[in-house]
Amino acid sequence: MSKEITSRATDYAQWYNDLVLKGGLADYSAVRGCMIIKPYGFALWEKMRDSLDEMFKETGHQNAYFPLFIPKSFFSREAAHVEGFAKECAVVTHYRLKNDPNGNGIIVDPEAKLDEELIVRPTSETIIWNTYKTWIQSYRDLPLLINQWANVVRWEMRTRLFLRTTEFLWQEGHTAHATSEEAIAETLTMLDVYADFAENFMAVPVIRGVKSPSERFAGAIDTYCIEALMQDGKALQAGTSHFLGQNFAKAFDVKFSDKENKLDYVWATSWGVSTRLVGALVMAHSDDDGLILPPKIAPLQVVIIPIYKGTEQKEMLDSKGKELALQLKNAGIRVKFDNNDNNRPGWKFAEYELKGVPVRIAMGLRDLENQTVEVARRDTKEKMAMPLEGIEARVTRLLKEIQEQMFQKAFDYREKHITPANTWEEFERLLDEKGGFISAHWDGTAESEEAIKEKTKATIRCIPLNNPAEDGTCIFSGKPSKQRVLFARAY
């Protein structure tokens, strides 16, 4: 196989691109900044989407779908929101093409100008809250718990597959509540759902926290986040949950009549995760030989590969391989029996290693005589002989063990890369030499935050929830500080 992968030590960015492209997750498209998600990558996203969707529904949310296009006037109603997204918006101005009378192909028909331009949604708060005005009249209509799975467009200048693209897939929840307490509780509940998914499905440990005012979502009162750490020591924001207060309700005049028949504006939240999670998964676990996927969301958990010579051996192993695959499938395991004779077993081993399939089973005639198979783990590359008797339970336990050990490995790495810094010199040195999260005092001002970012490219990733109070001095300004926050260079 000529599938050379750049090592992480040589060029981490190129290593990541190599895995995404050669692992069959995505490809570049003819449209600047957009990507094509290939079947294997989309299968991975589907496992993420379906798992999250079930978690959303268990917490009382329902799915709906809102238009891709948003009237421009909607954005002008919430000043902070439009300011936050103005530079990223794609705008539709015309609705028709025609043949160029000069014979130069197709042109935009100048007579087909829209009366009002339409924004291709960068996020859906405005159109959803314009709709909620007609859906909410009374406290009986609350809480309104809506989620949508959709695509959005944000006109990015520098793009990277999955991590930052002009168009990407995501889900966005938008909820309405009778009180601020209920809305804040919803915001934190969804933060916990995201953290649960990241840790227990993706095997990626995360830190729950709140963003600094400068890093809040445009139009939010508070933005909560989960922050993960990649193998190169950079942080990645893996999900956000926003308490919007009454800002959007006031902008779109969404009021409800309470139990005392008094009118008040509703309280709002929004929250979302995107296909960026696929990029996080790649960077958190994979190695120089390919992807390493956690069993819970791997599209394929087990692959069975027969090893034979000649037609007679192939027929014998085909029969047993199909039988074994059915046994595992009936035990709820996502399994493939690869008896395709176009490729040799060695090629298949390397291919499924590249694709990160958690468990590989190799089966030859000698194995059948011994009533065993050879089982290889993708994460540790450990090989073992496994008896065929009771193999469903053994493989199920192995997948659970792989899931847990992948999380523990990532957790140990994260914990070793949370480092306190007490001076500016120490802060700069740690960023350059160790990376990871730097726990340091900050005076709470946007001026110090921006100066630190300009000098080091490190940002405040979050103020951890339940952050302990600690008197100190800001590493940059020397002014008093009441707590440490987590800084990091980030994607």
N, C-alpha and C positions, 0 to 999 in steps of 0.2 A: 504493500500500500504506500502510495506517495502522498500521505496526509501529514506532512511535517507540521508540527505545532511549535511556534516560538515559545521558549521557556519563560516562566514568570520572572526569573532573575534577569533575563536579557532585556525584555521589553514587555512589561505587564499589560500595557494597552493593546499591543499587537497580539499577545497571548489571548486576551479576551476576544478580540475580533476573530482570531483563528478558530476559537472554540465555537463561537456563534455561527460562523459560516460553515466550517468543516463538520461541525456536529449536527448540521441540518436544521438549525433553529430558525434562521432568517437569511435573507439576501437583500442586497441593495436593489432599489427600484429606479425606474427612469425619472421619477419625480424627486426633485431635490429635497433631501432631508427626510424622505419617507422610506419605509422599509416594507419588504414582503415577508410576512410570517409564513414559513414553510410548514407542511403538515406536521412534522415532529414537534416544532416549536408551538404550533397551535394546539396540538394535543396536550402539551404541557400546560399551556394557558387554560385550556378547558378544564383540566384537573384542578387548577387553582380556582378558576371561576366557579365550578360546580361546588367545591368545598366551601368557599366563601358564601355562595348563594344560599346554601343550606343553613349556614350559621346566621345569616341575615334573617332568614324566614323564621328560625327558631327564636329570634328576639323580636318577632312581631312585625317585621317589615314586608312590604309587598313590592313587586316589580311593576314598573310602568315604562313608557317611552315618550319622550318629548322631542320636538323638531330639532333638526340639525341647524336650522337657520334662525337667527334671532334679530328682530328689527333693531337697527342702530339706536333708535330713541330709547330703548329699554336700558341700554348701558348708561345713558346720561342721568338716570334717576338715582344712582348710588355712586357718589363722587369717588370714594376710595376704591371702589370696585373697578370703575372704568379706568382710573389712573393706574391700577395695578396690572391691567391687561391690555391697555391701549396699544402698546408697542408690539404685541404678539398676535394681533387679530388679522385674520384674512377676511376680506370684504368682497361681497358680490355686488356688482354695480349694474350689470346688464343680464337680460334673460334670453337673448337670441343671438345666433350666428348667421352669417350669410356668405355667399360666394363673393369674392372681391371682383367688382366690375372691371378692374384692370388685369384680371387673370392671375393674381398672386395668391391663390388659394382661398382659405377661409378667414374672414375677419369678423370682429364684433360689430353687430348691427348698431350704429349710433342712434337709430330711432327706437331701440329697445331698452332704453335706460329705465331702471327701476325708479319709482317715485320716492321710495326710501331704501337706502342700501341695507343689505342683510349681512350680519356677521356670522361667519362659520363658527359654531360654538367653541370657545376656549374652555368653558364651564357653563353650567346651565342655571345658575341661581336666578338670573333675571327673568328668563322665560318661564321658569317653574313658579316663581313667586307671582308673576302676572297671572298665571293660571290658578294658583291657590286662592286668589281673591274671590274667585267664583265658587270654589269648593268649600270654603270655610265661612260659616256664619255664626255658629254657636259653639259653646264648650263641648257639645255632644259630638262635634266633628273632630275633636282633638283627643289624643295626639294623632297627627297625620304622619304616617311613617312610610315614605316612598323611597325606592331605590331604582336606578336605571343602569343597565349595561349598555355602553355606547362607545363611540369614538369621538375624539375632540381634536382640534387643530390649534396649535400654538406655534407661531412662526419663529422657529429657533434658528439662530445663526450658525451655531456649532452643534452638530448632531452626532450621536453615537447609537448604534443599534441597541434597541430596547431601553437604554438609559435615558436618552433624550432625542426624540424624533419629532418632526413637525406634526405628524398625525400619530396618535397612539390610542390603544384601547384601554378602557377603564370601567369602573363603576363609580357612580356618585350618588350618595344618599342625601336626601333633602327632607327634613322633618320639621313639623310645626307643633308647638306646645302652648299650654295655657299659662305656665309660669317659667320664670328663669331657672328655678331649681330643677324642674323637670327637663329643661333643655340642656342644662349643664350635666345632669345625670346621664342623658342620652349621649352627649359628646364623649363622656368618659366610658360609658358602656361600649361604644363602638371602637374606642381606642383599645379597650381590653379585647374585643373580638379580633382586631388586627394583630395585636400582640400574641394572642392565643394561636392564630393561624400561622404567623411567622415562626413561632417557636415549636409548635407541635406538628405542623405539617411541613414547613420549609426547613425545619431544623436550624433556623437562624435566630440566635439570641438577640433581643432588642432592648433598648432602654426607652421607657415611657417618660415623656417630659412635655413641657410647654415651651413654645417658641418665645424668643425675645420680641418686643414690640416691632422691631425693624424687620423681623422674619415672618410676621403674621400673614395669613391669607388676606388678600385685599377685601376689606369690608367686614372682617371678623373682629370680635371683641377679644377672643383668645383662640390660639391655634395650638392644639395638642398634636404630638407626633410620636412615632416610633422610629428610633435611629439604630441602624445596624452598622457593623464594622466589616469591611472587606479585607481580603488577605494582604493587600498592599498597604494597610494601615489607614485607608481613607474611609470616611463615613458615607453612608447612603441613607437618605430619608426614605423609609419604606412605606409610610402611610401617614395620613393626616386626618384629624377630626376637629372641626371648627365650631365654636360657640359664636353664633352670629348676632346674639342679642335680639333687638327689635329693628335693626338697621334695614333689612330688606322688607320687613313687614311695613315699616313706615314709608319706604320708598315706593311700595306698590299698594299701599293702603289696605293691608290685609288685617282686618279687625274681626273680633269675635265677641259675642254676647255671653258674659259669664253667668254663674248661677244666680247672681243678684240682678241680672239683666243689665249690667253695666258693660259698656263697650271698652275694649282694650285691644292693643296690638298684640299679635301672637309673638312667641319667642321661637327662634330658629336655630337649626344646626345644619351643617353639611359635612360630608366625610367621603374620602375616596382613596382607592389604591389603583395602580395601573400595571400595564405590561412591563413597567420598570422592575417589577418583582422578579421577572424572568432573569434580567440582568443581575439582580442581587443574588439569585440562586446560583448562577454560574460563578460569580466572583467569590462567593462565600465558601464554596466547597471544592471546586474542581482542581485538577492537577495538570501537570505537563503532558499527560497522555490523553486528556479529554475531559468530558463532563463527568461529574459525580452527582447523581440525583438521589434525593431522599425517597425511600420506598413509598411513602404515603401519597406523593404526587407525581412519581415517575410514571409516564405513559405506559411503560412496559416494566414490570417488576422482575420478571424471570425470563431468560431465553434458554432454550434447550437446543444444543447443537450435536447432531450425530457425527461420529467419526467412523468411517468405513472404507473398505476397498471393494469395488465391484458391485454389480447389481444385486446379487443374492444377499450380501451383507446389508446393503441399503434397504431392501425390502424388510428384513428382519428388524432393523433399527427404526424404520418408519413406523411399523406397527406398535413397537414399544414406546416410541417417542410420542406418538399421538395419544396413546393410552395415558402416559404420564402427564402430558399437557392437560388432558381432560380432568384428571384427578386434581391437579393444582387449580384449574379454572373453577371446578366445583367447590373448592375450598375458598373461593373469593380472591384468588391471586390472578393478576394480569400477566398472562404468560403467552409466549410465542414458541412454537416448534419450528425451527428454521432448517428444513430439509432441502432447501434450494441447492441444486447441484451445480449452479453456475459459478459458485465461489468455494474455495477450499476452507476447511475449518480454521486455519490460522488467520485467514483474511477476516472471517466472521468474528473471531475472538477480538481482533483489533478494532473492527467496526463497532461492535457492541460496547467495547471499552470506551471508545471515543464518544459514543452516545450516552454513556453513563448508566447503563442498565444495572441495577443493584446486584443481581445475582445471575451468574452464568452456570448452566449445568452442561457438562460434556458427557457424552454417552458412547461407549464403544462396546464391542462384543465381549471383551474381557470383563468389563464392568457388569454386563448383564449376567455373565456366568457367576460373578461374585455377589450378585444382587445388590450392587452399589452403583453410585454415579459420582463423578468428580464435580464438586461445587466450588465456585470461585466467587469471592466477594469483590465488588468493584472498589469499595472505599479503602480497604486495606490490602487488597490483592492476595489475601490469604486463600489457600486452596485446601480442601479437605475431602475425604471420602465420606459419603453419606449413604446409609442403608436405604434401599427403596421402601422397606417396610416402615410405615408411618411417616413417609416423607412429607406429606402435606403439613402435618403439625410441625415438623422440624424446619421446613422452609418458612412457615409462618413465624415461628420464633426467631429465625435468623433475620427476617426482614424487620421485625420489631427491634432486635438488637442493633442492626445497622442504623435504623432511624435514631435510636437513643444515643449511640456512640457518635454519630455525625453531629448531633446537637452538642454533646459534651465537648467534642474537639473544638467546635466553633466557639463555645462558651469559654473554654479555657484560654483560647487565643484572645478573645475579647477582654477577659479579666486581666490578662498579662499586659494589655495595651490600654489600660485606664491608669494614667499616671498623674500625680499631683505636681504642679509647678508653682513655686513661690516667688520667683523673680522673672523679670523679662528675659534675661539671658538664658535661664533654665527653660523657659517656655519656648524660645526660638530653637534651642538645641534639641529639645525633645521632638519638636515638630519635624526637624530635618533628619535626625538620627534614628528616632524610634517610630514616630507617627502614632496613630491611634487617637483615643480621646485624651485630651489634656484637661484635668480638673484644676481650674484656676479662679481666683477672685476677679470680679468685674464690678465696676462702680455703678452699673445700671444705666449709663448714658449712651445714647446713640453715637455720640462723637467718639468715645473710646472704642466702641464696637466697630465702627467704620474704619478707624485708624488701624486697629489690629488686623482687620481684613485686608487693608491696602498694603500693609507691611509684610504680612505673612501668608496671605491667601487662606487663612483659617477663619472660620465663622463659628458663632455660638450655635452648636447643633441643638441644644435644648437645655432647659433648666429642669433637672430630673424631678419627677413627682415625689412628694414627701422629702424634698431636699433639706438636709439638716441646716439649721442656722449656725453660722460660724463667722465671728468677727475677723476681719482681715483688711488688706489693702489691695486695690486693683493692680494687677501686674503691669498695666500700661501707664495709668495716670498717677498711681500712688494714693488715690483718694480712698476714703473708707468704703468697705464692702461688707455686706451681711451674709453672703453665701458664695459658694463656689458654683461655677457653671461648667458645662462641658464644651470645649472647643475641639475642632478638628478640621483638617482639609477634607473636602467632600466632593462627591459627584453631583 
